[in-house]
Amino acid sequence: MWHACRALRTIALALAVLIPASARAQGTPNEEKPPAAKETPTEAPATPMFFEEIVVKGKRPPRHETLEVREVRETAARDLGEALEAVGNVSKIRKAGIASDVVLRGMQKDNVNVIVDGAKVHGACPSRMDPPAFHMDYAEIDRVEVKKGPYDVTNPGGLGGLVDVRTRRAHPGLGAEFNAQYGSFQTSETSGVVSYARDLADAQVGGAFKYSQPFVSGDGKNFTQAVPATIGGQPNGARFRNTSSAQKAYGVATAWGKVGFNPLDHHRLEVSYTRQSATDVLYPYLLMDGIADTTDRLNATYKLDGEGVFTKGLAQLYWSRVVHDMDDRERCSSAGAPATCAAALPRDYSMRTEATSRVAGGKLEAGLSGAADFLTGVDFYLRNWDNSTIRVARTAPGQPYSAEASVPDVDIGDLGLYGQARRKVVDGLHVTVGLRVDVATTHAREDRSELYRTFFPSSGLALRRTDVLPSGNVQVDLDVAGGTVFAGYGHGTRVPDQQERYFALTGIAGKPAWVGFPDLKPMRSDSLDAGAKYSHGPVLVKVQAFHSWIGDYITLANASAPGQAGSVATAKTYANVQARMYGGEASARLALADHLFFGAGASLTRGINTTRHVDLAEMPPFKAVASLRYDADLFFAEAEEVYSARQDRIDQSLNEQPTAAWFITNIRVGVQYKGLKGFAGVRNLFDKFFYEHLAYLRDPFASGTKVPEPGRAFYGSLQYVF
């Protein structure tokens, strides 16, 4: 209650400062207001952009949540993973100043599908320095749709949900957009897009660049200083050589192009290519840093819309490649004497991982109309993941380096067939049924069985496996006065990834080994969802709850080698357990009188390992957000309170630690005139020092450091569109 009162007081004080009294009493007469705004006091005059956004979101499917590019531009989000925190029950894992990973309802990694215009992309780093959401710039993006739970049969896996990224499309005529942002810690972001479209063809090209120095947390230290100099009284080799705030924390450049052709009515061919290059990304979360990361994405689609009996048609081919290089040259572990951070090794690093990930895939899909709306399709993808980890042998003469195939050139091939039907049973009542079957083959091309057998001497440990994965769902939507009530049952599956089954890295220098378990079974989830959405004019309210029973949930576990001693006797591995997850989220957007808009949201997820009768690790705590926005035609001001509860439901066997509760205040303002927009804001206004719960990674590549969130951070940006 004390936190809630303080939050409301903060919002009221901020608005009193930011909103001129004269602005509350008048709008700008040149802007056309929605007709409903003149009819009732609850639908007061409002800026068309924000008012219509509430209306548009209210019309989208009740299980979908969207993040519009407008919402991202108003914030200081460094990447898509950070921006998606604005969506209910979406969290992030912060490893650095950028490249945050997405967690949806407590699910992460391959449990969440991330696709870009229907194409899959996977990172190459085994510690996910480069999660899928990192491999795109939000200057490319038009909007992001988030679908929660195993209710998407058009893509394989993703039993936790789908993050569906839609890139921008050229508008008729010549158009351009330029953006520039600058803020605390010398954070900068610039981007530009130029497009031209006629009836028969269109094209766009764009580019973006991001740069920052290490951010400073609420205790006045930059994040390189967050890595402790000693652990247990002993020097910490993971500490940074340079802990000044003037060094480079990341640099990311992205360029893309897209061309489209409309050869016939209702036909469209589109081809796009994106290249991204990231250099010198510091990761205090980990033992190494990203030296270079290069991504190529190529996507081609042919779409048919509303032709004869076909309501839609799609043919798609895509390809992506990520080349990732990381080492510890910025850490004292790369020195000849790590304790004093002095002397030199034969190379400028003591450990390095060179990693490559490739994905090629395609899809054929058709929609048919009749007694029911029917969608059917077939898709495939081939994913190759190959890692080599190089480390020095300090105790050997000459300190030689040796390489291991840590991800031993592993392929996953998947062929899927799916169908979905949606039918109106009676007026206002719709039933949707979806089915999917995947056949997935996993093949490790390099044999690391000797290491697997050290820890699993009695297991089969096959280097090639084939899994048949059925999935499906039933969803019911009932229209009621002013809204929709919905419920669903979904069965989702996913094959273990290459790392979970076949990772192989021996333990050295007191660190445990890290090994996959080739006999892992695919994950299976049975989920029940129920909720309601009310949308009418300036009001949008959504509430949703879920309960999932997860068979063969894949979690990190400890392993020991029979008859061995020391660091070679222990390993971090993966195991199947039975689990339950439940929780929900609620949100509201309301247009009040006098250009005021109120927003609020809350989410909670609980995970239980029912095999061991303990809490599941890495579950986000209860989180709530409330905001009040004044939004006239040319000016807006918004104050936001974000609160996160203490998380003490942890798995102590994996060295997970509790996280204290926290709350922060964010302020943002903006002005617009024709095609020119300006934004400014401050995140964490009162310079709070805090950690998000998912800021800690366990062994073997953990630095032992919780990465705090930034302290008070100012930013300002300009956007020009014509």
C-alpha positions in Angstrom: 0.0 0.0 0.0 2.9 2.4 0.8 4.4 1.8 -2.6 1.1 2.4 -4.3 0.5 5.7 -2.5 4.0 6.8 -3.3 3.5 5.8 -6.9 0.3 7.8 -7.2 1.9 10.8 -5.5 4.9 10.7 -7.9 2.6 10.6 -11.0 0.5 13.5 -9.7 3.6 15.7 -8.9 5.2 14.9 -12.2 2.1 15.9 -14.1 1.7 19.0 -12.1 5.1 20.1 -13.3 4.9 18.9 -16.9 1.4 19.9 -17.8 0.6 23.6 -18.2 -2.8 24.5 -16.9 -3.7 26.3 -20.2 -2.8 23.1 -22.1 -5.4 21.1 -20.1 -8.2 23.4 -21.1 -7.7 23.5 -24.9 -6.7 21.5 -27.9 -5.5 22.4 -31.3 -8.4 23.2 -33.7 -6.7 22.1 -36.8 -6.7 18.4 -35.9 -9.8 16.4 -36.8 -11.2 14.6 -33.8 -12.9 11.2 -33.8 -16.6 11.7 -34.0 -17.2 9.8 -30.8 -15.0 12.3 -28.9 -17.8 14.9 -29.2 -20.5 12.7 -27.9 -19.6 11.5 -24.4 -17.4 13.0 -21.6 -15.4 9.7 -21.5 -14.3 10.1 -25.1 -12.8 13.6 -24.8 -10.9 15.1 -27.6 -7.6 13.4 -28.0 -4.7 13.2 -30.4 -5.8 11.0 -33.2 -2.6 8.9 -33.1 -3.0 7.8 -29.5 -6.8 7.6 -29.4 -6.9 5.6 -32.6 -4.2 3.3 -31.4 -6.4 2.2 -28.5 -9.2 1.6 -31.0 -7.0 -0.4 -33.4 -5.5 -2.5 -30.6 -9.0 -3.2 -29.3 -10.0 -4.7 -32.7 -7.1 -7.2 -32.8 -7.6 -10.8 -31.7 -8.1 -11.0 -28.0 -5.1 -13.3 -27.4 -2.7 -11.0 -29.3 -0.8 -8.0 -27.8 1.1 -5.6 -30.0 4.0 -3.2 -29.7 3.8 -0.3 -32.1 6.9 1.5 -33.3 5.5 4.7 -31.8 5.7 3.1 -28.4 9.4 2.2 -28.9 10.4 5.6 -30.2 9.1 7.3 -27.1 11.4 5.3 -24.8 15.1 4.8 -24.4 15.0 1.0 -25.3 18.3 -0.1 -26.8 16.8 -3.1 -28.7 13.7 -5.1 -29.3 14.2 -7.3 -26.2 14.2 -4.3 -23.9 11.3 -2.6 -25.7 9.1 -5.7 -25.4 9.0 -5.3 -21.6 6.1 -2.9 -22.3 4.0 -6.0 -23.2 2.2 -7.8 -20.3 4.1 -10.8 -18.9 7.2 -10.2 -21.0 10.5 -9.9 -19.2 14.1 -9.6 -20.3 17.4 -11.0 -19.4 20.1 -8.3 -19.3 23.6 -9.4 -20.1 25.0 -6.1 -21.3 24.0 -2.6 -22.4 22.2 -4.2 -25.3 21.1 -7.7 -26.6 18.5 -8.4 -24.0 16.8 -11.8 -24.3 13.0 -12.2 -24.3 11.2 -14.2 -21.5 7.5 -14.8 -22.1 5.4 -16.1 -19.1 8.6 -17.5 -17.6 9.5 -19.3 -20.8 12.7 -18.4 -22.7 15.2 -19.6 -25.3 13.6 -22.0 -27.9 10.4 -22.1 -25.8 9.6 -18.8 -27.4 9.5 -18.5 -31.2 10.9 -15.2 -32.6 10.2 -14.8 -36.3 10.8 -11.9 -38.7 8.2 -11.7 -41.5 7.7 -15.4 -41.0 11.4 -16.3 -41.1 13.2 -18.0 -38.3 16.6 -16.7 -37.0 18.8 -18.2 -34.3 21.9 -16.8 -32.6 25.2 -18.6 -32.5 26.5 -17.9 -29.0 26.0 -20.8 -26.5 25.4 -18.2 -23.7 22.9 -16.3 -25.9 25.0 -13.1 -26.2 23.1 -12.8 -29.5 19.4 -13.8 -28.9 17.1 -13.8 -32.0 15.5 -10.4 -31.0 19.0 -8.8 -31.2 19.5 -9.6 -34.9 17.2 -6.8 -36.1 17.0 -3.1 -35.6 13.7 -1.6 -34.5 14.1 1.0 -37.3 13.2 -1.9 -39.6 10.1 -2.7 -37.7 6.5 -1.6 -38.2 5.0 -3.6 -35.2 5.4 -6.7 -33.1 2.6 -9.1 -32.2 3.0 -11.3 -29.2 0.9 -14.5 -29.0 1.0 -16.2 -25.6 0.8 -20.0 -25.1 0.9 -22.9 -27.5 -1.8 -21.6 -29.8 0.1 -21.1 -33.1 0.2 -24.1 -35.4 1.7 -22.2 -38.3 5.2 -22.4 -36.9 7.1 -25.3 -35.2 7.9 -25.2 -31.4 7.3 -22.1 -29.4 5.2 -23.7 -26.8 5.6 -20.6 -24.6 4.4 -18.3 -27.3 5.3 -16.4 -30.4 7.0 -13.0 -31.0 6.0 -12.1 -34.5 8.0 -9.2 -36.0 6.5 -7.4 -39.0 8.9 -5.1 -40.9 7.8 -1.8 -42.5 6.5 -1.5 -46.0 6.9 1.4 -48.5 3.9 3.8 -48.7 2.8 5.3 -52.1 5.1 7.9 -53.6 8.5 9.0 -52.2 8.9 8.8 -48.5 11.7 9.1 -45.9 12.2 8.9 -42.2 15.2 10.0 -40.2 15.8 9.4 -36.4 18.5 10.5 -34.0 18.7 9.9 -30.3 21.3 10.8 -27.7 21.3 10.3 -24.0 23.2 9.5 -20.8 26.4 7.3 -21.1 26.9 8.8 -24.6 24.2 6.5 -25.9 23.3 7.3 -29.5 21.0 5.8 -32.1 20.6 7.1 -35.6 18.6 5.6 -38.5 17.3 6.5 -41.8 14.8 4.9 -44.3 14.0 6.0 -47.8 11.3 4.4 -49.9 9.5 4.8 -53.2 6.3 3.0 -54.2 4.2 2.9 -57.4 1.3 0.6 -58.3 3.5 -2.1 -59.8 6.6 -1.9 -57.6 8.2 -0.4 -54.5 11.5 -0.3 -52.8 13.1 0.8 -49.6 16.6 1.0 -48.1 17.6 1.8 -44.6 20.4 1.9 -42.1 20.9 2.3 -38.4 23.8 2.7 -36.0 23.9 2.3 -32.2 26.7 3.2 -29.8 27.1 3.5 -26.0 29.6 3.6 -23.2 29.0 1.5 -20.1 25.9 2.6 -18.3 26.1 3.7 -14.7 23.8 2.1 -12.1 22.1 3.8 -9.1 25.2 3.2 -6.9 27.3 5.5 -9.2 29.3 2.7 -10.7 29.4 1.7 -14.3 28.6 -1.9 -15.2 32.2 -3.0 -15.7 32.7 -2.2 -12.0 29.8 -4.5 -11.1 32.1 -7.5 -11.7 33.8 -7.9 -8.2 37.6 -7.7 -8.0 37.6 -10.6 -5.5 35.3 -13.6 -4.9 35.7 -15.3 -1.5 38.8 -13.3 -0.8 40.5 -14.5 -4.0 41.2 -12.3 -7.1 38.4 -12.6 -9.7 39.8 -13.3 -13.1 36.5 -12.2 -14.7 37.1 -8.6 -13.6 37.6 -6.1 -16.4 41.0 -4.7 -17.2 39.5 -1.3 -17.9 36.7 -0.1 -15.6 36.5 3.4 -16.8 33.2 4.8 -18.1 34.9 6.1 -21.3 35.3 2.7 -23.0 33.0 1.4 -25.7 30.1 -0.8 -24.4 28.8 -1.7 -27.9 28.6 -0.6 -31.5 25.9 -2.0 -33.8 25.4 -1.2 -37.5 22.5 -2.5 -39.5 21.6 -2.0 -43.2 18.6 -3.4 -45.1 16.8 -3.3 -48.3 13.4 -4.5 -49.6 11.8 -4.6 -53.0 8.2 -5.5 -53.8 6.4 -6.3 -57.1 2.7 -6.4 -57.7 2.5 -8.3 -61.1 -1.3 -8.9 -60.9 -4.2 -7.8 -58.7 -4.0 -9.5 -55.3 -0.5 -10.9 -56.0 2.7 -9.6 -54.4 6.4 -10.7 -54.5 8.7 -9.3 -51.9 12.4 -9.9 -51.4 14.4 -8.4 -48.4 18.0 -8.6 -47.2 19.4 -7.3 -43.9 23.0 -7.3 -42.7 24.0 -6.4 -39.1 27.4 -6.0 -37.6 28.1 -5.7 -33.8 31.5 -5.1 -32.4 33.1 -4.8 -29.0 30.0 -5.6 -26.9 30.9 -6.0 -23.2 29.0 -8.6 -21.2 29.6 -8.3 -17.5 27.0 -11.1 -17.1 29.5 -13.6 -18.7 33.1 -14.5 -18.6 33.7 -13.3 -22.2 32.7 -10.4 -24.4 31.5 -10.1 -28.0 34.4 -9.2 -30.3 32.4 -9.4 -33.5 28.9 -10.6 -34.5 27.7 -10.5 -38.1 24.2 -11.4 -39.2 22.8 -11.9 -42.7 19.0 -12.4 -43.3 17.4 -13.1 -46.7 13.7 -13.5 -47.1 11.5 -14.0 -50.2 7.7 -14.3 -50.2 5.0 -14.5 -52.8 1.5 -13.8 -51.5 -1.9 -14.2 -53.0 -4.8 -12.3 -51.4 -8.5 -13.0 -52.0 -8.3 -14.8 -55.3 -11.3 -17.1 -56.1 -11.8 -19.8 -53.5 -8.5 -18.9 -51.9 -8.6 -16.3 -49.2 -4.8 -16.3 -49.1 -1.8 -18.0 -50.4 1.8 -17.9 -49.4 5.1 -19.3 -50.8 8.2 -18.4 -48.8 11.9 -19.2 -48.7 14.4 -17.7 -46.2 18.0 -18.0 -45.1 20.0 -16.5 -42.2 23.5 -16.8 -40.9 25.1 -15.6 -37.7 28.9 -15.6 -37.2 29.8 -14.8 -33.6 33.3 -14.4 -32.1 33.9 -13.9 -28.3 36.9 -13.9 -26.0 38.2 -12.6 -22.7 40.8 -10.1 -23.9 39.0 -7.3 -21.9 39.3 -9.4 -18.6 42.2 -10.1 -16.3 41.7 -13.8 -17.1 43.5 -13.1 -20.4 46.7 -12.1 -18.5 49.6 -14.3 -17.8 49.0 -13.7 -14.1 45.2 -13.1 -13.7 45.6 -12.4 -9.9 47.5 -9.2 -10.6 46.2 -8.7 -14.2 49.8 -8.6 -15.3 52.1 -10.4 -17.8 51.1 -11.8 -21.2 49.9 -15.0 -22.7 51.0 -16.2 -26.2 47.7 -14.8 -27.5 45.7 -11.9 -26.3 43.0 -14.2 -24.8 42.9 -17.2 -22.5 39.6 -18.5 -23.9 37.7 -17.8 -27.1 34.6 -19.2 -28.8 34.1 -19.1 -32.6 30.5 -19.8 -33.4 28.3 -20.1 -36.5 24.5 -20.6 -36.8 22.7 -21.1 -40.1 19.0 -21.5 -40.8 17.3 -22.2 -44.1 13.6 -22.8 -44.4 10.4 -22.3 -46.3 6.6 -22.5 -46.3 3.7 -23.2 -48.6 0.3 -22.0 -47.2 -3.2 -21.7 -48.4 -6.4 -20.3 -47.0 -9.8 -21.5 -48.2 -13.3 -20.1 -47.6 -16.5 -22.2 -47.1 -18.5 -23.3 -44.2 -15.4 -22.5 -42.1 -12.3 -20.4 -42.7 -9.6 -23.1 -43.3 -5.8 -22.6 -43.4 -3.4 -25.4 -44.3 0.3 -25.5 -45.0 3.6 -27.3 -45.0 6.9 -25.9 -43.8 10.5 -26.9 -43.2 13.7 -25.6 -41.8 17.3 -26.8 -41.5 19.3 -25.3 -38.6 23.0 -25.9 -38.2 25.0 -24.8 -35.1 28.7 -25.2 -34.9 31.0 -23.9 -32.1 34.7 -24.2 -31.3 36.0 -23.2 -27.9 39.7 -22.5 -27.6 41.4 -22.3 -24.1 44.9 -22.0 -22.8 46.5 -24.7 -20.7 48.3 -22.5 -18.1 50.0 -25.4 -16.3 51.5 -27.0 -19.4 55.0 -26.0 -20.7 54.7 -23.2 -23.2 51.0 -22.6 -22.2 49.6 -24.3 -25.4 46.0 -23.6 -26.6 43.6 -26.4 -27.5 40.2 -26.4 -29.2 37.1 -28.3 -28.5 33.9 -28.7 -30.6 31.6 -27.3 -27.9 28.6 -27.4 -30.2 29.8 -30.3 -32.4 28.4 -29.2 -35.8 24.8 -30.2 -35.1 21.9 -30.2 -37.5 18.2 -30.0 -36.7 15.9 -30.6 -39.7 12.2 -30.2 -39.3 9.3 -30.9 -41.7 5.8 -29.9 -40.5 2.3 -30.1 -41.7 -0.5 -28.0 -40.2 -4.2 -27.1 -40.6 -6.5 -24.7 -38.8 -10.2 -24.1 -39.1 -12.3 -21.3 -37.6 -16.1 -21.6 -37.8 -19.0 -19.5 -36.5 -21.3 -21.8 -34.5 -24.0 -19.2 -33.8 -23.9 -15.5 -33.9 -21.1 -14.3 -31.7 -19.7 -17.7 -31.0 -16.6 -18.9 -32.9 -14.6 -22.1 -32.5 -11.0 -22.5 -33.8 -9.3 -25.9 -34.1 -5.7 -26.3 -35.1 -3.5 -29.4 -35.6 0.2 -29.8 -36.5 2.6 -32.7 -36.8 6.4 -32.2 -37.0 9.1 -34.8 -37.8 12.4 -33.5 -36.5 15.8 -35.1 -37.0 18.9 -34.1 -34.9 22.4 -35.1 -35.9 25.7 -34.3 -34.3 28.4 -34.5 -37.0 31.3 -34.6 -34.5 31.4 -37.3 -32.0 31.9 -36.1 -28.4 30.5 -39.3 -26.8 33.6 -39.9 -24.7 32.7 -36.8 -22.6 29.0 -37.6 -22.5 29.8 -41.1 -21.2 32.0 -39.7 -18.4 28.8 -38.4 -16.8 26.2 -40.7 -18.3 27.8 -44.1 -18.5 24.6 -46.1 -18.7 22.7 -44.0 -21.3 22.2 -44.6 -25.0 23.7 -41.3 -26.1 22.8 -41.6 -29.8 24.3 -39.0 -32.1 21.2 -39.1 -34.4 17.6 -38.9 -33.2 14.3 -38.5 -34.9 11.3 -37.1 -32.9 7.6 -37.0 -34.0 5.9 -34.0 -32.4 2.1 -33.6 -32.6 0.6 -30.4 -31.4 -2.7 -28.6 -31.6 -5.3 -26.5 -29.9 -9.0 -25.7 -29.5 -10.1 -22.1 -28.9 -13.5 -20.6 -28.2 -14.4 -16.9 -28.6 -17.8 -15.6 -27.4 -18.8 -12.0 -28.2 -20.6 -10.3 -25.4 -21.8 -6.7 -24.9 -18.7 -4.6 -25.6 -16.2 -7.3 -25.6 -15.1 -10.9 -25.9 -14.8 -13.9 -23.5 -12.3 -16.5 -24.7 -10.9 -19.8 -23.5 -8.6 -22.4 -25.0 -6.7 -25.6 -24.6 -3.3 -26.0 -26.4 -0.8 -28.8 -26.6 2.6 -27.6 -27.6 5.9 -29.4 -28.2 9.5 -28.6 -29.1 12.6 -30.6 -29.9 15.6 -30.1 -27.6 18.1 -27.7 -29.2 21.7 -28.6 -30.2 23.1 -27.2 -27.0 20.8 -29.1 -24.7 21.5 -32.5 -26.3 25.1 -32.2 -27.6 27.0 -29.4 -25.9 30.5 -30.7 -24.8 33.1 -28.6 -22.9 35.5 -30.1 -20.4 36.0 -28.4 -17.0 39.2 -26.6 -16.2 40.5 -24.2 -13.6 37.9 -25.2 -11.0 35.0 -24.6 -13.4 32.7 -27.6 -13.9 32.3 -29.2 -17.3 29.2 -28.3 -19.4 27.7 -31.2 -21.3 24.5 -31.8 -23.1 22.4 -35.0 -22.6 21.8 -36.7 -25.9 18.9 -38.7 -24.5 16.8 -35.7 -23.6 13.1 -36.0 -24.6 11.2 -33.2 -26.3 9.2 -30.8 -24.1 5.4 -31.2 -24.1 3.0 -28.6 -22.7 -0.7 -28.8 -22.0 -2.1 -25.4 -21.3 -5.5 -23.9 -20.4 -6.1 -20.2 -21.0 -9.2 -18.1 -20.2 -9.7 -14.4 -20.4 -11.8 -11.5 -21.4 -11.4 -8.3 -23.4 -13.6 -5.2 -23.3 -13.1 -2.7 -26.0 -15.4 0.3 -26.7 -14.2 3.6 -28.0 -11.5 5.0 -25.7 -11.6 2.0 -23.4 -9.5 -1.2 -23.7 -9.4 -3.7 -20.9 -7.9 -7.2 -21.0 -7.4 -10.0 -18.5 -6.0 -13.5 -19.1 -5.0 -16.4 -16.9 -3.2 -19.6 -17.8 -2.2 -22.9 -16.3 0.3 -25.2 -18.0 1.3 -28.8 -17.2 4.7 -29.4 -18.8 6.0 -32.9 -19.4 9.8 -33.3 -19.8 10.5 -29.7 -19.1 14.2 -29.0 -19.9 16.1 -27.4 -17.1 19.7 -27.0 -16.0 20.9 -29.6 -13.6 24.0 -30.8 -11.8 25.8 -34.0 -12.9 28.7 -35.9 -11.4 31.2 -38.4 -12.9 31.4 -41.8 -11.2 34.9 -42.4 -9.9 36.3 -39.0 -10.8 37.4 -36.2 -8.5 38.0 -32.4 -8.7 36.5 -30.1 -11.4 36.5 -33.0 -13.9 34.0 -34.8 -11.7 31.2 -32.2 -11.9 29.2 -30.7 -14.8 26.3 -28.6 -15.6 23.9 -30.4 -17.8 20.3 -30.6 -18.8 17.5 -32.8 -17.5 13.9 -33.5 -18.1 11.5 -32.9 -15.2 7.8 -32.5 -14.7 6.6 -29.0 -14.1 3.7 -26.7 -13.7 3.4 -23.0 -14.6 0.5 -20.7 -13.9 -0.3 -17.0 -13.7 -1.8 -14.3 -15.8 -1.8 -10.7 -16.8 -4.2 -7.8 -16.9 -4.0 -4.4 -18.6 -6.2 -1.4 -19.2 -6.0 1.8 -21.4 -8.6 4.5 -20.7 -9.1 7.8 -22.3 -10.2 10.2 -19.6 -11.4 13.8 -19.8 -9.2 16.8 -20.7 -6.7 14.9 -22.9 -5.8 12.5 -20.1 -5.1 8.8 -20.7 -4.6 6.2 -18.0 -2.7 2.9 -18.4 -2.1 0.1 -16.1 -0.9 -3.5 -16.2 0.1 -6.3 -14.0 1.5 -9.8 -14.5 2.5 -12.9 -12.5 4.0 -16.3 -13.3 4.7 -19.1 -10.9 6.8 -22.2 -11.9 7.0 -25.4 -9.9 9.3 -28.4 -10.5 6.9 -31.1 -9.5 9.6 -33.8 -9.9 11.7 -32.3 -7.1 8.9 -30.3 -5.4 10.8 -27.1 -5.6 10.3 -23.8 -7.4 11.5 -23.6 -11.0 14.5 -21.4 -11.6 14.4 -18.2 -13.5 10.8 -17.2 -12.9 10.1 -13.4 -13.1 8.3 -12.0 -10.0 5.0 -10.1 -9.9 5.3 -6.9 -11.8 2.9 -3.9 -12.2 3.0 -0.6 -14.1 0.8 2.5 -14.0 0.9 5.6 -16.1 -0.9 8.8 -16.7 -0.5 10.7 -19.9 -1.5 14.1 -21.1 -1.8 14.0 -24.9 -2.9 17.0 -26.8 -2.4 17.4 -30.6 1.1 18.9 -30.5 2.3 17.9 -27.0 2.3 15.0 -24.6 3.7 14.3 -21.2 3.6 11.0 -19.4 4.6 9.7 -15.9 5.0 6.0 -15.3 5.6 3.9 -12.2 7.1 0.4 -12.6 7.0 -1.9 -9.6 8.5 -5.4 -9.2 8.0 -7.6 -6.1 10.6 -9.5 -4.3 11.4 -12.9 -5.8 12.4 -15.5 -3.3 10.8 -18.5 -5.1 14.1 -19.8 -6.3 16.1 -23.0 -7.0 18.9 -23.0 -4.5 20.5 -26.1 -5.9 21.4 -24.1 -9.0 22.8 -21.2 -6.9 19.9 -19.0 -7.7 19.6 -16.0 -5.4 16.6 -14.0 -4.2 16.0 -10.5 -5.6 14.7 -7.5 -3.7 11.6 -5.6 -4.6 12.0 -2.3 -6.5 10.1 0.5 -8.1 11.2 3.3 -10.5 9.7 6.4 -12.0 9.9 7.2 -15.7 9.0 10.5 -17.3 8.7 11.3 -21.0 7.5 14.2 -23.0 7.1 14.9 -26.7 6.1 17.5 -29.3 5.1 17.2 -32.9 4.6 19.5 -35.8 3.7 18.1 -39.2 6.4 15.6 -40.0 8.8 16.6 -37.1 8.6 14.9 -33.7 10.7 15.4 -30.7 10.9 13.2 -27.6 12.7 13.5 -24.3 12.6 11.6 -21.1 14.3 10.2 -18.0 14.3 6.6 -16.9 14.7 5.8 -13.3 14.1 9.4 -12.2 15.2 8.9 -8.6 18.3 7.0 -9.5 17.4 3.8 -7.8 19.9 0.9 -7.6 18.2 -2.4 -8.4 18.5 -5.7 -10.1 15.9 -7.5 -12.2 15.5 -11.1 -11.1 16.7 -12.6 -14.4 20.0 -10.7 -14.2 22.1 -13.7 -13.0 23.4 -16.7 -15.1 24.6 -19.9 -13.5 27.8 -21.8 -14.3 29.7 -22.6 -16.3 30.1 -19.4 -18.3 28.7 -17.1 -15.6 30.9 -14.3 -14.3 29.2 -14.6 -10.9 27.9 -11.1 -11.4 24.3 -9.8 -11.2 24.1 -7.0 -13.7 22.2 -4.0 -12.3 19.8 -1.9 -14.3 20.9 1.6 -15.3 20.5 4.5 -12.9 19.0 7.8 -13.8 19.3 8.1 -17.6 18.3 11.0 -19.8 17.6 10.8 -23.5 16.3 13.0 -26.3 15.4 12.2 -29.9 14.2 13.8 -33.1 12.2 12.2 -35.9 11.5 13.6 -39.3 9.1 11.9 -41.7 8.1 13.1 -45.1 
